[in-house]
């Protein structure tokens, strides 16, 4: 009987270890014309460890020159296309079209990082 109680106790402890991570989705976007990935206010929200692994300058790090290569490279890093936003502008009959890509990626935060994220999020509202 003690053996079974010990196994049940260990399963509760193991399930508690997995419950300490929080999954959140982060977003970025880039324009077809520039190819520069924008991360909005993430430099103010996340700890440095997440900034260095998530906020990558793809043009500098991978010498990405085409949008297709950028999309494939970001996909390898876990980013998914969430939306495309077509845009057109022009003057005197000349029309310039471009597409903006909205990307998303799920990351896991431990309790300390999640607490810091929520504090920084509250500070952005002020």
Rosetta blueprint (number, residue, H / E / L):
1 X L
2 X H
3 X H
4 X H
5 X H
6 X H
7 X H
8 X H
9 X H
10 X H
11 X H
12 X H
13 X H
14 X H
15 X H
16 X H
17 X H
18 X H
19 X L
20 X L
21 X L
22 X E
23 X E
24 X E
25 X E
26 X E
27 X E
28 X E
29 X E
30 X E
31 X E
32 X L
33 X L
34 X L
35 X L
36 X L
37 X L
38 X E
39 X L
40 X L
41 X L
42 X H
43 X H
44 X H
45 X H
46 X L
47 X L
48 X H
49 X H
50 X H
51 X H
52 X H
53 X H
54 X H
55 X L
56 X L
57 X L
58 X H
59 X H
60 X H
61 X H
62 X H
63 X L
64 X L
65 X L
66 X L
67 X H
68 X H
69 X H
70 X H
71 X H
72 X H
73 X H
74 X H
75 X H
76 X H
77 X L
78 X L
79 X L
80 X E
81 X E
82 X E
83 X E
84 X E
85 X E
86 X E
87 X E
88 X E
89 X E
90 X E
91 X E
92 X L
93 X L
94 X E
95 X E
96 X E
97 X E
98 X E
99 X E
100 X E
101 X E
102 X E
103 X E
104 X E
105 X E
106 X E
107 X E
108 X E
109 X E
110 X L
111 X H
112 X H
113 X H
114 X H
115 X H
116 X H
117 X H
118 X H
119 X H
120 X H
121 X H
122 X H
123 X H
124 X H
125 X H
126 X L
